[in-house]
C-alpha cells in the first residue's frame, strides 16, 4: 500500500505538476462561498453562478446584507439553492460579526460556519492559506483511493485518515488537488481512461 501511494504521488506529480482548485475565486471569501455552493454539484456549475454573485456582493458585509431571494436566484443552478443561499448569507454575517470580515484560519472556526464541514475547511485552509490541515476527500478522491486500494473505507472521514497516514503532511495540499483532477479527467467513474493512465502499471483496478 505504501509503495502504491509513493508511486501514485510520483505519477500525479508528473501528470499534474500545477494542480490547483478549479473553483473560480479571487480571495479566501470567494473560495469559501464557492466551496459551500459546490456541495452535490460540479465546479463548472458553480463557476457559472459566482461571477454574477460576487459582482453584486463582493464582500462579506455586502453578502450579509443581501436579500435572500436575490441570492437564491443567483445560485439557483447549483441545486439545493435555498439552503445554500441561506448558508452563504449567514456565513457572511458571521464573518463580519465574529471575524472582522475575514475568513478564519482554523478548522474549528471554519466549521462553526453554516454549510462548512471538515472537507470544506480543508479546501479553504489548503487553497487559500497553504495550511496543510488534511486531505479533502470528495467523490473523486474517494474513488481513486479505493480503486488504488489505498483504503478499504467508504466514509470520507475514514478514507482521509488512511490517506493522511500514507502521505507526508508536506504533500497533503497538492495531493488533494491532484486526486480531484485525476479522478475528474482520467480515473473517471463510468469510463476510466486506463489506456492513458500513468498509474495503470500499479493499479489493482485497471481495466484492459
MITOR-442428 format. One record per residue (C-alpha): chain; x, y, z. Coordinates in steps of 0.25 Angstrom, whole numbers, always signed. Example, Ala and Ser with C-alpha at 12.3 -4.5 7.8 and 13.67 -1.06 7.14 Angstrom:
<recs>
REC, A, +49, -18, +31 .
REC, A, +55, -4, +29 .
</recs>
This chain:
<recs>
REC, A, +0, +0, +0 .
REC, A, +11, +10, +4 .
REC, A, +18, +6, -9 .
REC, A, +6, +9, -17 .
REC, A, +4, +22, -10 .
REC, A, +18, +26, -13 .
REC, A, +16, +22, -28 .
REC, A, +3, +30, -29 .
REC, A, +10, +42, -23 .
REC, A, +21, +42, -33 .
REC, A, +11, +39, -45 .
REC, A, +2, +50, -41 .
REC, A, +13, +60, -39 .
REC, A, +17, +57, -53 .
REC, A, +3, +57, -59 .
REC, A, -2, +69, -51 .
REC, A, +10, +78, -47 .
REC, A, +2, +91, -46 .
REC, A, -11, +85, -40 .
REC, A, -20, +95, -33 .
REC, A, -34, +97, -29 .
REC, A, -44, +99, -41 .
REC, A, -54, +107, -34 .
REC, A, -52, +121, -39 .
REC, A, -48, +131, -28 .
REC, A, -40, +143, -25 .
REC, A, -39, +142, -10 .
REC, A, -42, +134, +2 .
REC, A, -56, +139, +4 .
REC, A, -60, +136, -11 .
REC, A, -53, +122, -9 .
REC, A, -61, +119, +4 .
REC, A, -74, +123, -3 .
REC, A, -71, +115, -15 .
REC, A, -68, +102, -7 .
REC, A, -81, +103, +0 .
REC, A, -88, +105, -13 .
REC, A, -81, +93, -19 .
REC, A, -88, +82, -10 .
REC, A, -94, +72, -19 .
REC, A, -91, +79, -31 .
REC, A, -80, +82, -41 .
REC, A, -69, +92, -40 .
REC, A, -73, +96, -54 .
REC, A, -87, +99, -50 .
REC, A, -83, +107, -38 .
REC, A, -73, +115, -47 .
REC, A, -85, +119, -56 .
REC, A, -92, +125, -44 .
REC, A, -81, +132, -36 .
REC, A, -77, +143, -45 .
REC, A, -91, +150, -44 .
REC, A, -92, +147, -29 .
REC, A, -78, +153, -26 .
REC, A, -81, +165, -35 .
REC, A, -93, +168, -27 .
REC, A, -88, +164, -13 .
REC, A, -73, +165, -14 .
REC, A, -70, +166, +1 .
REC, A, -75, +158, +14 .
REC, A, -82, +171, +18 .
REC, A, -89, +172, +5 .
REC, A, -94, +158, +5 .
REC, A, -98, +158, +19 .
REC, A, -108, +170, +16 .
REC, A, -113, +163, +3 .
REC, A, -127, +160, +0 .
REC, A, -129, +145, +2 .
REC, A, -138, +143, -10 .
REC, A, -128, +151, -19 .
REC, A, -117, +141, -14 .
REC, A, -126, +129, -17 .
REC, A, -128, +134, -31 .
REC, A, -113, +136, -33 .
REC, A, -109, +122, -28 .
REC, A, -121, +114, -33 .
REC, A, -114, +106, -43 .
REC, A, -105, +99, -33 .
REC, A, -117, +91, -27 .
REC, A, -122, +92, -13 .
REC, A, -121, +107, -15 .
REC, A, -130, +111, -4 .
REC, A, -122, +104, +7 .
REC, A, -109, +109, +0 .
REC, A, -113, +123, -1 .
REC, A, -117, +123, +14 .
REC, A, -103, +117, +17 .
REC, A, -95, +127, +10 .
REC, A, -103, +139, +15 .
REC, A, -102, +134, +29 .
REC, A, -87, +131, +27 .
REC, A, -84, +145, +22 .
REC, A, -92, +151, +34 .
REC, A, -83, +142, +44 .
REC, A, -70, +146, +37 .
REC, A, -74, +161, +39 .
REC, A, -79, +159, +53 .
REC, A, -68, +149, +59 .
REC, A, -56, +151, +50 .
REC, A, -55, +165, +45 .
REC, A, -60, +161, +31 .
REC, A, -48, +152, +29 .
REC, A, -48, +137, +27 .
REC, A, -43, +130, +39 .
REC, A, -31, +121, +38 .
REC, A, -34, +109, +47 .
REC, A, -43, +97, +45 .
REC, A, -51, +99, +57 .
REC, A, -55, +114, +54 .
REC, A, -58, +110, +39 .
REC, A, -67, +98, +44 .
REC, A, -75, +107, +52 .
REC, A, -80, +114, +40 .
REC, A, -93, +109, +33 .
REC, A, -90, +99, +22 .
REC, A, -76, +96, +25 .
REC, A, -71, +82, +29 .
REC, A, -57, +77, +30 .
REC, A, -56, +75, +15 .
REC, A, -59, +90, +12 .
REC, A, -50, +94, +23 .
REC, A, -38, +86, +18 .
REC, A, -40, +92, +4 .
REC, A, -41, +106, +9 .
REC, A, -29, +105, +18 .
REC, A, -20, +98, +8 .
REC, A, -24, +106, -4 .
REC, A, -26, +120, +1 .
REC, A, -15, +119, +13 .
REC, A, -6, +108, +9 .
REC, A, -9, +101, +23 .
REC, A, -8, +86, +22 .
REC, A, -19, +83, +31 .
REC, A, -23, +70, +24 .
REC, A, -27, +64, +10 .
REC, A, -41, +68, +6 .
REC, A, -48, +55, +1 .
REC, A, -59, +58, -9 .
REC, A, -65, +47, -18 .
REC, A, -53, +47, -28 .
REC, A, -42, +46, -17 .
REC, A, -50, +35, -11 .
REC, A, -52, +27, -24 .
REC, A, -37, +28, -27 .
REC, A, -33, +24, -13 .
REC, A, -42, +12, -14 .
REC, A, -38, +7, -28 .
REC, A, -23, +8, -24 .
REC, A, -26, +0, -11 .
REC, A, -21, +11, -2 .
REC, A, -33, +10, +7 .
REC, A, -44, +0, +9 .
REC, A, -53, +10, +15 .
REC, A, -65, +17, +9 .
REC, A, -67, +28, +19 .
REC, A, -59, +41, +14 .
REC, A, -54, +44, +28 .
REC, A, -48, +30, +30 .
REC, A, -43, +30, +16 .
REC, A, -36, +43, +19 .
REC, A, -30, +37, +32 .
REC, A, -24, +25, +23 .
REC, A, -18, +35, +13 .
REC, A, -12, +44, +24 .
REC, A, -4, +32, +29 .
REC, A, +1, +29, +15 .
REC, A, +6, +43, +10 .
REC, A, +15, +53, +18 .
REC, A, +8, +66, +22 .
REC, A, +16, +74, +12 .
REC, A, +9, +66, +1 .
REC, A, -6, +68, +6 .
REC, A, -10, +80, -1 .
REC, A, -5, +76, -14 .
REC, A, -10, +62, -13 .
REC, A, -24, +67, -11 .
REC, A, -24, +75, -23 .
REC, A, -17, +64, -31 .
REC, A, -27, +53, -27 .
REC, A, -39, +62, -30 .
REC, A, -33, +66, -44 .
REC, A, -28, +51, -47 .
REC, A, -42, +46, -43 .
REC, A, -49, +56, -51 .
REC, A, -42, +55, -64 .
REC, A, -34, +41, -64 .
REC, A, -40, +32, -54 .
REC, A, -54, +35, -57 .
REC, A, -66, +28, -50 .
REC, A, -72, +21, -62 .
REC, A, -61, +20, -73 .
REC, A, -47, +21, -66 .
REC, A, -37, +24, -77 .
REC, A, -27, +13, -73 .
REC, A, -21, +13, -86 .
REC, A, -14, +26, -84 .
REC, A, -13, +26, -69 .
REC, A, +1, +27, -63 .
REC, A, -4, +19, -51 .
REC, A, -8, +7, -60 .
REC, A, +5, -1, -57 .
REC, A, +2, -2, -42 .
REC, A, -13, +0, -41 .
REC, A, -20, -13, -36 .
REC, A, -33, -8, -42 .
REC, A, -28, -5, -56 .
REC, A, -37, -9, -68 .
REC, A, -31, -16, -80 .
</recs>
